[in-house]
Amino acid sequence: MMFNGTFFGIFIAGNYKIINLDNLSDRVLTYAGAIAAIGNAISRILCTTLQDKYGFKLIYGPILII
């Protein structure tokens, strides 16, 4: 379950510039990467806090669905 939930996110995070190289400018891709990094940092803090309060399965299930 953990492998399936993280593999594709890590793949896209490392290759988003290669995937959209022809469609978007470098500036837009840089902003997208910066916003994704900020969102990742916020979600790490938020998800771990919620997991401490409600448990792993209750939080991780909806994350996999999203």
C-alpha positions in Angstrom: 0.0 0.0 0.0 2.8 2.4 0.9 4.6 1.6 -2.4 1.5 2.2 -4.5 0.8 5.5 -2.7 4.2 7.0 -3.0 5.7 5.7 -6.2 3.8 7.8 -8.7 4.0 11.0 -6.6 7.7 10.7 -6.4 7.9 9.9 -10.1 6.0 13.0 -11.1 7.8 15.2 -8.6 11.1 14.3 -10.2 10.0 14.4 -13.8 7.4 17.2 -14.1 9.7 19.4 -16.2 10.5 16.6 -18.7 6.8 15.7 -19.0 5.7 19.3 -19.9 8.9 20.6 -21.5 7.2 21.5 -24.8 4.0 22.9 -23.3 5.1 25.3 -20.6 7.8 27.8 -20.0 10.6 27.4 -17.5 9.1 30.1 -15.3 5.7 28.4 -15.0 7.5 25.1 -14.3 9.6 26.7 -11.6 6.5 28.2 -9.9 4.8 24.8 -10.1 7.7 23.1 -8.5 7.9 25.8 -5.7 4.2 25.5 -5.0 4.4 21.7 -4.9 7.4 21.9 -2.5 5.4 24.3 -0.2 2.4 22.1 -0.4 4.5 19.0 0.4 6.0 20.7 3.5 2.5 21.8 4.8 1.0 18.4 4.1 3.8 16.6 6.0 3.2 18.7 9.1 -0.6 18.5 8.8 -0.8 14.8 8.0 1.5 13.7 10.8 -0.4 15.8 13.3 -3.7 14.3 12.2 -2.2 10.8 12.3 -1.1 11.3 15.9 -4.7 12.3 16.8 -6.8 9.9 14.6 -4.5 7.1 13.6 -2.8 6.0 10.4 -5.6 4.2 8.5 -8.2 7.0 8.9 -5.8 9.6 7.4 -3.9 7.6 4.8 -7.0 6.1 3.2 -8.5 9.4 1.9 -5.0 10.5 0.9 -4.7 7.5 -1.4 -8.1 8.2 -2.8 -7.2 11.8 -3.6 
